[in-house]
């Protein structure tokens, strides 16, 4: 591993879309005098980014840009601050015409890795909101298996103080910062609950598994349906998906609806692992780098169910969502219902740089098992049903309607299950 770059290995961490590759060893470009000039300068960071792109970027023509000349131009500039270096890096990357090869400032990199990649945060595991009339902070939900839930915190509890600091007028974001903290440290909440006097609850902060999977059993006419909604392919999403499938199987469901609408992607390792929960045989995804090297990832006979499956997608189902959708569609394991997907068939490698910033580099293209390149095209559903603007607004204004008969795409998915359009897709 190169001394200035921390990257993540194949199928351990991938973000936005596609598979992750191992770190390439970078060859110094230029002479000793240039390297000496770079020492202890923001130019170090600039050159690190340039070399990573030079070594790994999927397009060997660099969008027909003279990438060597770009390096010289970057090194000829004088940077008085890291912010100036950041701006120069961002301008240089724009030449590639690839919005997914991008520089992340330290706060952006931290936010991405803490939640999307790690899938865990240190805290007590509550979601809070502010009453618009009283401005009081109220617990909206205590997350499953969280320290808060174990301490007895309930939805509807009013938070009057945090470690003795009154919360009246405090914004949700500021309250969240006070509640979060170092793993293993305590925080004391003053709680007011309906019908009881206010009381203090001391809670020890722990690792909180950010919920990305929600599920419910539904009786739809004569059919018992397991509805699963996957919001993001985080590191903990496979574990959550496994629990969802297991619990719904105990309800003896006749089929499943897997909702990937609005899911912009996440870790390809999670996408592959989840695909294997539904798919016993066949390819899941194929990748190709700039050298033409191809790789194929397959199912491994670990499917948890053979029950009929409908997958819901829309124009915001992207990258890792499309890997899963493509695998299930091409292997005839599921019927795809909804709108055409986003169309992102590119793979990024994420690097951490020494100052806490990060760089995402597009290193590969990916294809569905049948060899379809979905970049800028998306995946066409088997049953196409687009929502009107009014329907989209209605569901956005009242999220409780999502996944009900008032949701036209979900209603069509149920019709597919009821009509038993799976005779060629599944074994009973």
Secondary structure, 3 states (H helix, E strand, C coil): CCCCEEECCCCCCCCCCCCCCCCCCCCCCCCHHHHHHHCCCCHHHHHHHHHHHHHHCCCCCCCCCCHHHHHHHHHHCCCCCHHHHHHHHHHHHHCCCCCCCEEECHHHHHHHHHHHHCCEEEECCEEEEECCCCCCEEEEEECCCCHHHHCCCCCCCEEEEECCEECCCCCHHHHHHHHCCCCCCEEEEEEECCCCCCEEEEEECEEEECCCEEEEEEEECCEEEEEEEECCECCCHHHHHHHHHHHHHCCCCCEEEEECCCCCCECHHHHHHHHHHHCCCCEEEEEEECCCCEEEEECCCCCCCCCEEEEEECCCCCCHHHHHHHHHHHCCCCEEEECCCCCCCEEEEEEEECCCCEEEEEEEEEECCCCCCCCCCCCCCCEECCCCHHHHHHHHHCHHHCCCCCCHHHHHHHHHHHCCCCCCCCCC
